[in-house]
Amino acid sequence: MSIGERRPGVAGGDDEAARLDAGIPDIDWSVAPVGAQFSTFDAPSGALAVVSLGDPADPRVVLIPGVTGSKEDFYLLAPILVAGGYFVQSFDLAGQYESADAGPVPGGHYTYELLVTDVLAFLRSGEPAHVLGYSFAGVLSQLALIEQPHLFRSLTLLTTPPEPGQAFRGVRVIGWLSWFLGGRQGAGLMIWGIVTNKNKVPPSRLAFVRSRFRLTRRASVDDIVGLMKRVPDVRERVAQSRVPVLVATGNHDLWPTHLHAANAQALRATLAVYTTGHSPCETAPHQLGRDMLALFHRAERAERS
């Protein structure tokens, strides 16, 4: 698919949202959007750091960051969704950044059960939500959805691993290497790539992502990378839930676009491809926000029919 091409089931394109994204400056990611409220949520694994934006009376959106990420990853996206009439919340996963103290009992591990239980508890704490799972959190979101689909009004999978099983096998260039690396070795490679700026992010962004490693528990990254080497295949169950799904990615994501397209087809989802990499919430928030709002409106119309 050429950039900007549109066909049924495919979002994206060259429009005002793309032009706005092209003009995004290098912001200070430690500074929250105006009106942001910080709190903690007492999840089963411990206290999770939460940021909320917008009017709690508005329909709810929950944005879940991935491994080595945090709620701050949505500081450009969240205000766009708030402007669209939604109440937006995000939280750091157990072991990550300001939720570093949450996690397993001493000697235990960060497991799918632990992390999904936290996601479900947070979703149950408010109204059913439009949910976005970013990268690994997309795996968690799908596992949560098949357990309790009534908590989801829609699901956006943002650069989520597109293949079940050993999810790293399809990564561009170095995917083959993942067969020979354990969780800790793979996590070390991931962290090295981030702190040495292999993604070529702007200086302020690099400073922030480096700084949050001072809090993030290395054990949580090791365990999650191990989990990503055994991703359950729940695509048919997600599709059967009839919860509307958007698969969103960059054309320079870690995984090739054709794998995301195949995943979207298996999920009976809409596909959105942007001219960017693994982090459209940072580099293409206006386009992503536009497509998410369209998904929300479609889901809400279906609920009323």
Rosetta blueprint (number, residue, H / E / L):
1 M L
2 S L
3 I L
4 G L
5 E L
6 R L
7 R L
8 P L
9 G L
10 V E
11 A E
12 G L
13 G L
14 D L
15 D L
16 E H
17 A H
18 A H
19 R H
20 L H
21 D H
22 A H
23 G L
24 I L
25 P L
26 D L
27 I L
28 D L
29 W L
30 S L
31 V L
32 A L
33 P L
34 V L
35 G L
36 A L
37 Q E
38 F E
39 S E
40 T E
41 F E
42 D E
43 A E
44 P L
45 S L
46 G E
47 A E
48 L E
49 A E
50 V E
51 V E
52 S E
53 L E
54 G L
55 D L
56 P L
57 A L
58 D L
59 P L
60 R E
61 V E
62 V E
63 L E
64 I E
65 P L
66 G L
67 V L
68 T L
69 G L
70 S L
71 K H
72 E H
73 D H
74 F H
75 Y L
76 L L
77 L H
78 A H
79 P H
80 I H
81 L H
82 V H
83 A H
84 G L
85 G L
86 Y L
87 F E
88 V E
89 Q E
90 S E
91 F E
92 D L
93 L L
94 A L
95 G L
96 Q L
97 Y H
98 E H
99 S H
100 A L
101 D L
102 A L
103 G L
104 P L
105 V L
106 P L
107 G L
108 G L
109 H L
110 Y L
111 T L
112 Y H
113 E H
114 L H
115 L H
116 V H
117 T H
118 D H
119 V H
120 L H
121 A H
122 F H
123 L H
124 R H
125 S L
126 G L
127 E L
128 P L
129 A E
130 H E
131 V E
132 L E
133 G E
134 Y E
135 S L
136 F H
137 A H
138 G H
139 V H
140 L H
141 S H
142 Q H
143 L H
144 A H
145 L H
146 I H
147 E H
148 Q L
149 P H
150 H H
151 L H
152 F E
153 R E
154 S E
155 L E
156 T E
157 L E
158 L E
159 T L
160 T L
161 P L
162 P L
163 E L
164 P L
165 G E
166 Q L
167 A H
168 F H
169 R H
170 G H
171 V L
172 R L
173 V L
174 I L
175 G H
176 W H
177 L H
178 S H
179 W H
180 F H
181 L L
182 G L
183 G H
184 R H
185 Q H
186 G H
187 A H
188 G H
189 L H
190 M H
191 I H
192 W H
193 G H
194 I H
195 V H
196 T L
197 N L
198 K L
199 N L
200 K L
201 V L
202 P L
203 P H
204 S H
205 R H
206 L H
207 A H
208 F H
209 V H
210 R H
211 S H
212 R H
213 F L
214 R L
215 L L
216 T L
217 R L
218 R H
219 A H
220 S H
221 V H
222 D H
223 D H
224 I H
225 V H
226 G H
227 L H
228 M L
229 K L
230 R L
231 V E
232 P L
233 D L
234 V L
235 R H
236 E H
237 R H
238 V H
239 A H
240 Q H
241 S L
242 R L
243 V L
244 P L
245 V E
246 L E
247 V E
248 A E
249 T E
250 G E
251 N L
252 H L
253 D L
254 L L
255 W L
256 P L
257 T H
258 H H
259 L H
260 H H
261 A H
262 A H
263 N H
264 A H
265 Q H
266 A H
267 L H
268 R L
269 A L
270 T E
271 L E
272 A E
273 V E
274 Y E
275 T L
276 T L
277 G L
278 H L
279 S L
280 P H
281 C H
282 E H
283 T H
284 A L
285 P H
286 H H
287 Q H
288 L H
289 G H
290 R H
291 D H
292 M H
293 L H
294 A H
295 L H
296 F H
297 H H
298 R H
299 A H
300 E H
301 R H
302 A H
303 E H
304 R H
305 S L
